[in-house]
């Protein structure tokens, strides 16, 4: 499909955007110095994406209009540009100038997080806390401060001052963030707003705060800078939430107040449907909201929410569903997305897998460690390292080496790709007849087929770069001697590991089938009516979901206190909800597994001992151990050898994840 509509210009307030593919305003690239000024690393992150010339792009909810209360976490204030300080203008101006070297419109969100902000004093309309703990809030001691009328007037003024400073810095647009349960959103939503004054109760009163903020921003900057506003189309709360009918009613009011465009999003922290939807949500999951709101206004409407490919974006624009398609995570995954679409290289766009492990989860984990938030990406290891890691095609071509990569899972494919990109001669072998390793198996799990989207991308890149891919090839010492590589990269993955005492118990079974998780997925084994999955990490919980689809009664037992701890929180939320809805019983703190007479299966947990009735199939999804046997062979031959991926590590926090394995493949190969 030709991308005719995606590359049509559009007037948005004062500015004209050259195309309708936008990079969502996202806080993911934040990296601030001790004065909360943008660092070279942060600027490089945005510049990398500006080079592709999206129609518009912006800094997300990481630019605060007022100070936080005293923070719980060291350095937490450094996660937000301090728009409330006049000293922020000069460094922002430098930032804007760097992005404006490329043909894109650059903006920034005006934001106050309310109960979602983190810190010891959280602002609220009427004392109702968030439906989930604020990001970065490690304490339960946060005080909820109910805003007085004087507070409200002060904050309205601070939004206006912040907008004025952004205009002075040279931004093309500002976007008021009124969604996601942040402060403005909490005024709109009856669940959070129980006030009985002019800012609570009726629809008119609950929308007064956002209307007066818009009025103040326009009073301060007029039409000098485009002013947009991000609103929830639906909070997705079960009771007393902001709903689509409310958003459709508000939209023309905001237009009348001077809004130049609307950006439509959904959800609040802790709502059943999340603001950052993982792969379990359908693509374009908020489209119905944006389409409905567009019918109510004449200004442009932008939509977010799992629009990961440009063909879908083109179709939405062609059909007139929305005016602008904002893609945040896809442009994290591939900063060249717009340029590749423009030059008809759509198949070369590195796909976002909507896994959330690199972007959202990594950001949360850095905050929880007391660091400024840093985004990464499971498929793009350069994210947030653009300033340090500059990839130059063929930079090693003058002195190429022959590199043998053993294993075509994530780490092996990435190592082969990146080494060939540098100009080395690369041979990639795998004993199976297909690329992808565990990723291909994982894509067979219900709701997780998109995990496999990265495999065709790698196939194309390896072909274009001239990698010699040899499938159905068992690497032996004889083959290694024949190839005579300068370097061997062992990426042979991991194998299931079952404790000896458990194996002894399993041997006692007579009428109960025992399957390995890998065999179940690879060979499509049939399962029984009552199943015990041993192991509740990410593989075990996904296997439980898989077999429960067939109507079986399923138990999943885990030695630890938590299930699927290596999955991103958003991913885990949906997966856990799925298996609970299907009646899967989760058993944690497993201490012992016994088989008594007539295949009676007993388990002991920290809470006691119980029998699991009628189990006819046991699926082993326990811990895994690295398979590094080939490294011993190549080291014995005196060949430079590197071990990566699961073959190198199955014990650390990130081990066994796509996130860790692709990063290891990339980091190794660029140094070869």
C-alpha positions in Angstrom: 0.0 0.0 0.0 1.5 3.4 -1.0 1.7 5.7 2.0 -0.1 8.6 0.3 -2.1 9.9 3.3 0.7 9.4 5.9 2.9 11.9 4.0 0.3 14.6 3.4 1.0 17.9 5.2 -1.4 19.2 7.9 -2.0 22.6 9.5 -2.0 22.2 13.3 -2.5 25.6 14.9 0.3 27.9 13.8 2.5 25.1 12.6 2.3 23.0 9.5 3.5 19.4 9.9 5.0 17.8 6.8 3.6 14.3 7.5 1.1 12.7 9.8 3.3 10.2 11.5 4.2 11.6 14.9 6.4 10.4 17.7 4.3 10.4 20.8 5.3 12.8 23.6 7.0 10.3 25.8 9.2 10.7 28.9 11.3 7.7 28.0 14.3 9.6 26.8 14.7 11.6 30.0 18.3 11.9 31.3 18.9 15.0 33.3 21.9 16.5 35.1 22.0 17.5 38.7 20.2 20.8 37.8 17.5 18.9 36.0 18.7 20.2 32.6 18.8 17.9 29.5 22.0 16.0 29.1 23.8 15.3 25.8 22.6 11.7 26.1 18.9 12.9 26.3 19.4 15.3 23.4 21.0 12.5 21.3 18.0 10.2 22.0 15.6 12.8 20.5 18.0 13.9 17.7 18.3 10.3 16.6 14.6 10.2 16.0 14.4 13.7 14.6 16.7 12.6 11.7 13.8 10.5 10.4 11.7 13.6 10.2 8.4 12.6 11.9 5.7 15.2 11.5 5.9 16.1 15.1 7.6 14.8 18.2 7.8 15.8 21.8 9.1 15.4 25.4 6.5 13.6 27.5 5.3 13.7 31.1 8.7 14.6 32.4 8.5 18.3 32.4 6.9 19.6 35.6 5.1 22.9 36.0 5.6 22.9 39.8 8.0 21.3 42.3 7.3 17.9 43.8 7.1 17.6 47.5 10.3 16.4 49.3 11.1 13.2 47.4 11.4 9.8 48.9 14.0 8.7 46.4 17.4 10.3 46.0 17.6 12.2 42.7 13.9 11.7 41.9 13.4 15.4 41.1 15.9 14.9 38.3 13.4 12.9 36.4 11.6 16.1 35.4 12.7 19.3 33.6 11.8 22.1 36.0 9.6 24.3 33.9 8.9 26.3 37.1 12.5 27.6 37.1 13.6 30.4 34.8 17.0 28.7 34.5 15.4 25.9 32.5 15.0 28.1 29.4 18.6 28.3 28.2 19.3 24.5 28.3 15.9 23.8 26.7 16.8 26.3 23.9 19.9 24.3 23.2 17.8 21.1 23.1 15.3 22.7 20.7 18.1 23.9 18.4 19.6 20.5 18.2 16.3 18.9 17.1 15.5 21.7 14.8 18.5 20.8 12.7 16.1 18.3 11.2 12.7 18.9 9.5 10.3 18.1 12.4 8.1 20.0 14.8 9.3 19.7 18.4 7.2 20.1 21.5 6.9 19.4 25.2 4.1 18.4 27.6 3.0 20.5 30.5 2.5 18.1 33.3 1.6 17.8 37.0 1.3 14.2 38.2 -0.9 14.5 41.2 -1.2 11.2 43.0 0.7 9.5 40.3 3.8 11.7 40.6 5.7 10.1 43.4 7.1 12.0 46.4 6.0 12.6 50.0 3.2 15.1 49.2 0.8 14.1 46.5 -1.8 16.6 45.1 -5.4 15.6 44.9 -8.8 17.2 44.3 -10.4 15.6 47.3 -8.1 13.1 49.1 -8.7 10.0 47.0 -5.4 8.2 46.3 -4.3 6.6 43.1 -5.7 3.2 42.1 -2.0 2.0 42.0 1.1 3.1 43.8 2.8 6.0 42.1 5.9 5.2 40.1 8.9 5.9 42.2 7.0 5.9 45.5 8.6 3.3 47.7 6.8 4.4 50.8 3.3 4.1 52.1 3.8 7.4 54.0 2.9 9.7 51.1 0.6 12.5 52.3 -2.4 13.4 50.2 -2.7 17.2 50.0 -6.2 18.3 49.1 -5.9 21.4 46.9 -7.4 24.7 48.3 -8.8 27.3 46.0 -5.6 29.3 46.4 -3.6 26.1 45.4 -5.7 25.7 42.3 -5.2 29.3 41.2 -1.5 29.0 41.8 -1.2 25.8 39.7 -3.2 27.3 36.9 -0.7 30.2 36.9 2.2 27.8 36.9 0.9 26.1 33.8 0.8 29.4 32.1 4.3 30.4 33.2 5.6 27.0 32.0 4.0 27.5 28.6 5.6 30.9 28.4 9.1 29.5 29.1 8.6 26.8 26.5 7.7 29.4 23.9 10.8 31.4 24.8 12.9 28.2 24.4 11.6 27.9 20.8 9.3 24.8 21.0 6.8 24.5 18.2 4.1 23.3 20.4 3.1 22.6 24.0 0.7 19.8 25.0 -1.2 20.0 28.2 -1.4 16.5 29.7 -4.9 15.9 31.0 -5.0 12.1 31.0 -3.7 9.0 32.7 -5.0 9.9 36.2 -2.5 12.8 36.5 -3.7 15.9 38.3 -5.9 17.4 35.6 -7.4 14.0 34.8 -8.2 13.5 38.5 -10.3 16.6 38.5 -12.3 15.3 35.5 -13.0 11.9 37.0 -15.8 11.5 39.6 -13.9 8.6 41.2 -11.1 11.0 42.3 -13.1 14.3 42.5 -15.5 14.6 45.4 -15.3 18.3 45.8 -18.4 20.3 46.5 -17.2 23.7 45.4 -16.8 25.2 41.9 -14.3 22.5 40.9 -16.3 19.4 41.7 -19.7 17.8 41.3 -21.2 18.7 37.9 -19.6 18.2 34.6 -19.1 21.9 34.2 -17.4 22.2 37.6 -15.1 19.1 37.1 -13.9 20.5 33.8 -13.4 24.0 35.1 -9.7 23.3 36.1 -8.7 22.2 32.7 -10.6 25.0 31.0 -9.0 27.6 33.1 -5.5 26.1 32.5 -6.2 26.3 28.8 -7.4 29.9 29.1 -4.2 30.8 31.1 -1.9 29.1 28.7 -3.5 30.9 25.7 -3.5 34.2 27.6 0.3 33.8 28.2 1.4 32.7 24.7 -1.6 33.5 22.4 -1.1 31.9 19.0 2.7 32.1 19.1 2.9 28.4 19.8 0.5 25.6 18.9 -1.3 24.3 22.0 -2.6 20.8 22.2 -4.1 18.8 25.0 -4.0 15.1 25.8 -7.2 13.7 27.2 -8.5 10.3 28.2 -11.2 8.9 25.9 -12.0 6.6 28.8 -10.5 5.9 32.2 -11.5 2.3 32.0 -12.5 2.4 35.7 -15.3 0.0 36.7 -17.2 2.8 38.5 -17.3 6.6 38.5 -14.7 6.9 35.8 -14.4 9.4 33.0 -16.0 7.9 29.9 -16.2 8.4 26.2 -19.4 10.4 26.4 -17.7 12.8 28.7 -14.7 13.1 26.4 -17.0 13.8 23.4 -18.7 16.5 25.4 -15.4 18.1 26.5 -13.7 18.0 23.2 -15.6 20.9 21.5 -15.4 22.9 24.7 -11.6 22.6 24.5 -11.6 23.6 20.9 -13.6 26.7 21.7 -11.1 27.6 24.4 -8.3 27.6 21.8 -7.0 24.0 21.7 -5.2 23.5 18.3 -5.4 19.7 18.4 -6.4 16.8 20.7 -4.4 13.8 21.5 -6.5 10.9 22.7 -5.3 8.3 25.1 -7.0 6.1 27.8 -6.7 4.5 31.2 -5.3 5.5 34.6 -2.7 3.7 36.7 -4.3 0.6 38.0 -7.2 0.5 35.6 -8.1 -2.9 34.2 -6.9 -1.7 30.8 -3.5 0.0 31.1 -2.3 3.3 29.7 0.7 1.6 28.1 -0.9 -1.5 26.6 1.2 -4.6 26.1 0.9 -7.2 23.3 -2.2 -8.7 24.9 -4.2 -5.7 23.8 -5.2 -5.5 20.1 -3.3 -3.1 17.9 -4.9 0.4 17.7 -6.7 -0.4 20.9 -7.8 3.2 21.6 -9.0 3.8 18.0 -12.7 3.8 18.8 -12.1 6.6 21.3 -10.2 8.8 18.9 -12.6 8.1 16.0 -15.6 9.2 18.2 -13.9 12.3 19.5 -12.9 13.4 15.9 -16.5 13.5 15.0 -17.1 16.2 17.6 -14.4 18.7 16.6 -12.9 20.4 13.6 -9.4 20.5 14.9 -6.9 17.7 14.3 -7.2 14.6 16.4 -4.2 12.4 17.2 -4.4 8.8 18.4 -2.0 6.6 20.4 -2.2 3.0 21.5 -0.5 0.1 19.9 -0.3 1.4 16.3 3.0 -0.3 15.5 3.2 -0.5 11.8 2.9 2.2 9.1 0.5 0.3 6.9 -2.1 0.4 9.7 -1.3 4.1 10.2 -1.9 4.7 6.5 -5.2 2.9 6.5 -6.5 4.8 9.5 -5.6 8.1 7.9 -7.0 7.0 4.5 -10.3 6.1 6.1 -10.4 9.4 7.9 -10.5 7.8 11.4 -8.0 10.3 12.8 -5.8 13.1 11.5 -2.4 12.2 13.1 -1.1 8.8 14.2 1.3 8.9 17.1 3.7 6.1 17.6 5.9 6.1 20.6 7.3 2.7 21.2 7.7 1.8 17.5 9.9 4.9 17.1 11.9 3.8 20.2 12.4 0.4 18.5 13.4 1.9 15.2 14.3 5.6 15.2 14.4 5.5 11.4 10.8 4.3 11.1 9.5 7.4 9.3 12.4 7.6 6.9 12.2 3.9 6.0 8.4 4.4 5.4 9.2 7.4 3.2 11.8 5.5 1.1 9.6 2.4 0.7 11.7 0.3 3.0 8.8 -0.8 5.2 10.1 -4.4 5.6 13.3 -3.0 7.1 11.5 -1.3 10.0 12.6 -3.1 13.2 9.2 -4.0 14.8 8.1 -3.1 18.3 7.1 -6.2 20.1 4.9 -4.4 22.7 6.7 -6.4 25.4 7.2 -3.3 27.7 10.3 -4.9 29.3 12.8 -2.4 27.8 10.8 0.8 27.6 8.3 1.1 30.5 9.8 -1.6 32.9 13.4 -0.4 32.5 12.2 3.2 33.2 10.4 2.1 36.3 13.4 0.1 37.6 15.8 2.9 37.2 13.5 5.2 39.1 13.1 2.7 41.9 16.9 2.5 42.2 16.9 6.3 42.8 18.2 7.1 39.3 16.9 9.4 36.6 14.5 7.4 34.4 16.1 5.6 31.5 14.4 3.9 28.7 15.7 1.0 26.7 14.2 -1.4 24.2 14.2 -5.2 23.9 14.9 -5.0 20.2 17.1 -1.9 20.0 20.1 -2.0 22.4 21.3 1.5 21.4 18.3 3.2 23.0 19.5 5.8 25.5 23.1 5.1 24.3 22.9 7.0 21.0 25.5 9.5 22.1 28.1 6.8 22.9 27.3 4.1 20.4 27.5 5.3 16.8 27.0 2.5 14.3 29.1 2.9 11.1 28.4 0.3 8.3 31.5 -1.6 7.3 33.8 0.0 9.9 35.8 -3.3 10.2 35.7 -4.2 6.5 39.4 -3.2 6.0 40.4 -6.1 8.4 37.5 -8.5 8.3 37.5 -11.7 10.5 35.6 -14.9 9.9 33.1 -15.3 12.7 31.2 -18.5 13.5 28.0 -18.0 15.5 26.5 -21.2 17.0 22.8 -20.8 17.8 20.2 -18.7 16.0 18.1 -17.5 18.9 17.9 -13.8 19.7 21.5 -13.3 20.9 22.9 -15.3 18.0 20.9 -13.6 15.4 21.8 -10.2 16.7 25.5 -11.0 17.1 25.5 -12.3 13.5 23.7 -9.2 12.2 25.9 -6.7 14.0 29.1 -8.4 13.1 28.2 -8.6 9.4 27.1 -4.9 9.6 30.7 -4.1 10.6 32.0 -6.0 7.5 33.0 -9.3 9.0 32.4 -12.6 7.3 29.8 -14.4 9.4 28.5 -17.9 9.4 25.4 -18.6 11.6 24.5 -22.2 12.4 21.6 -23.8 14.2 20.7 -27.5 14.7 17.1 -26.7 14.1 15.5 -26.0 10.8 14.4 -22.5 11.6 15.6 -19.2 13.1 14.4 -17.8 16.4 15.2 -20.3 19.1 13.0 -19.8 22.2 11.4 -16.7 20.7 9.7 -18.8 18.0 8.4 -21.2 20.7 7.2 -18.3 22.8 5.2 -16.9 19.9 3.0 -20.0 20.0 1.7 -19.0 23.4 -1.9 -17.4 23.3 -1.8 -13.7 22.9 2.0 -13.6 22.4 2.3 -14.2 18.6 3.8 -10.7 18.1 6.9 -11.8 19.9 7.8 -13.7 16.7 7.6 -10.5 14.6 11.3 -9.9 15.1 12.2 -13.2 13.3 11.3 -12.1 9.8 13.1 -8.8 10.4 16.3 -10.7 11.3 15.9 -13.1 8.4 15.8 -10.1 6.0 18.7 -8.3 7.7 20.9 -11.4 7.7 20.2 -12.0 4.0 20.9 -8.4 3.1 24.2 -8.4 5.0 25.3 -11.6 3.4 25.4 -13.8 6.5 25.9 -17.5 5.6 22.9 -19.1 7.5 23.2 -22.8 7.9 20.1 -24.4 9.5 19.7 -28.1 10.3 23.4 -28.0 11.1 24.9 -29.6 14.1 28.2 -27.9 14.8 30.9 -30.4 15.5 34.6 -30.2 16.1 35.1 -31.3 12.5 32.9 -28.6 11.1 34.7 -26.0 13.2 38.1 -27.2 11.8 36.7 -27.0 8.3 35.4 -23.4 8.7 38.5 -22.3 10.6 36.9 -19.2 12.2 38.9 -16.4 13.8 36.2 -16.1 16.4 33.4 -18.3 17.7 30.3 -16.9 19.4 28.5 -19.5 21.4 24.8 -18.7 21.6 23.4 -22.2 22.2 20.9 -21.1 24.8 19.7 -23.1 27.8 18.1 -26.4 28.6 15.6 -27.3 31.3 17.1 -28.1 34.7 15.2 -30.4 37.1 16.5 -30.9 40.7 17.6 -34.5 41.4 15.1 -35.0 44.2 12.2 -33.9 42.0 13.5 -36.3 39.2 13.5 -39.1 41.7 9.9 -38.4 42.6 8.9 -38.1 38.9 10.4 -41.5 38.1 8.0 -43.0 40.6 5.0 -42.0 38.5 3.3 -44.7 36.4 0.2 -43.2 34.9 1.1 -39.5 34.8 2.7 -38.0 31.7 5.8 -35.8 32.2 6.6 -33.2 29.5 9.2 -30.5 29.1 7.8 -27.1 28.4 10.1 -26.9 25.3 8.7 -30.2 23.9 5.2 -29.1 24.5 5.6 -26.0 22.4 8.0 -27.4 19.8 6.1 -30.7 19.1 2.6 -29.6 19.9 2.1 -32.4 22.5 -1.5 -33.1 23.6 -2.1 -32.5 27.3 -4.5 -34.1 29.8 -7.5 -32.9 31.8 -5.7 -32.0 35.0 -2.2 -30.4 34.7 0.5 -29.4 37.1 3.0 -26.9 35.8 6.2 -26.9 37.9 7.8 -23.5 37.7 6.0 -20.2 37.7 8.6 -17.8 36.2 7.7 -16.3 32.8 7.8 -19.6 30.9 5.7 -21.5 33.5 3.0 -18.9 33.7 2.8 -18.6 30.0 2.6 -22.4 29.7 -0.2 -22.4 32.3 -2.1 -20.0 30.1 -1.4 -22.1 27.0 -2.7 -25.4 28.4 -5.7 -23.8 30.1 -6.9 -22.6 26.7 -7.7 -26.3 26.1 -10.1 -26.4 29.0 -7.9 -28.3 31.4 -7.8 -27.8 35.1 -4.4 -26.3 35.8 -2.2 -25.8 38.8 1.1 -23.8 38.5 3.6 -24.1 41.4 6.5 -21.8 42.0 9.4 -22.0 44.5 9.5 -18.2 44.9 7.1 -15.7 46.3 6.2 -14.1 43.0 5.2 -15.3 39.6 6.7 -14.2 36.2 9.0 -11.7 37.9 11.0 -11.3 34.7 8.1 -10.1 32.7 7.3 -6.4 32.5 4.6 -5.4 35.0 2.1 -4.4 32.3 2.7 -7.7 30.5 2.3 -9.7 33.8 -0.9 -7.8 34.7 -2.6 -9.1 31.6 -1.2 -12.6 31.7 -2.2 -13.0 35.4 -5.7 -11.7 34.7 -6.1 -14.2 31.9 -5.2 -17.2 33.9 -7.2 -16.1 36.9 -10.2 -15.7 34.7 -9.7 -19.3 33.5 -9.4 -20.7 37.0 -5.7 -21.5 37.0 -4.6 -22.1 40.6 -1.3 -20.5 41.5 0.8 -22.1 44.3 3.8 -20.1 45.5 6.6 -20.9 47.9 6.9 -24.5 46.8 9.2 -26.4 49.2 8.7 -30.1 48.3 7.2 -32.4 45.7 6.2 -36.0 46.5 4.7 -38.9 44.7 3.0 -41.5 47.0 1.1 -44.7 46.1 -1.1 -44.8 43.0 0.4 -41.6 41.6 -0.9 -39.4 44.5 0.9 -36.1 44.1 1.5 -34.0 47.3 3.2 -30.7 47.5 4.5 -28.8 50.5 4.6 -25.0 50.6 5.5 -22.5 53.2 1.8 -22.6 54.2 1.5 -26.4 54.6 1.0 -29.7 52.7 -1.7 -30.6 50.3 -2.7 -33.2 47.7 -3.4 -32.2 44.1 -6.1 -34.5 42.9 -6.3 -36.3 39.6 -3.2 -34.9 38.0 -2.6 -36.7 34.7 0.1 -34.5 33.2 3.1 -32.7 34.7 4.9 -30.0 32.6 8.4 -29.0 33.7 9.0 -25.3 33.4 11.5 -25.0 36.2 14.8 -23.3 36.2 17.0 -23.7 33.2 20.8 -24.1 32.9 23.2 -22.7 30.4 24.3 -24.9 27.5 27.9 -23.9 26.9 29.4 -27.3 25.9 30.5 -25.9 22.5 32.6 -23.3 24.3 34.8 -26.1 25.8 35.4 -27.5 22.3 36.4 -24.2 20.7 38.5 -23.1 23.6 40.3 -26.4 23.4 41.0 -25.6 19.7 42.6 -22.3 20.8 39.9 -20.2 19.0 38.8 -16.9 20.5 35.5 -17.7 22.0 32.7 -15.6 23.4 29.6 -17.0 25.2 26.4 -14.9 25.1 22.7 -15.1 25.9 21.2 -17.9 27.9 24.4 -19.9 27.3 26.3 -17.3 29.3 23.8 -16.5 32.1 20.6 -18.0 33.6 20.8 -16.6 37.1 20.8 -12.7 36.9 17.8 -10.5 37.0 17.4 -10.1 33.3 18.7 -13.6 32.2 16.5 -15.6 29.9 14.9 -12.5 28.4 14.8 -11.1 24.9 15.9 -7.8 26.4 19.2 -9.2 27.8 20.0 -11.6 25.0 19.7 -9.1 22.1 21.7 -6.6 24.1 24.5 -9.1 24.7 24.6 -10.0 21.1 24.9 -6.4 20.0 27.4 -5.4 22.6 29.7 -8.3 21.9 29.5 -8.0 18.1 30.3 -4.3 17.9 33.6 -4.9 19.7 34.7 -7.9 17.5 
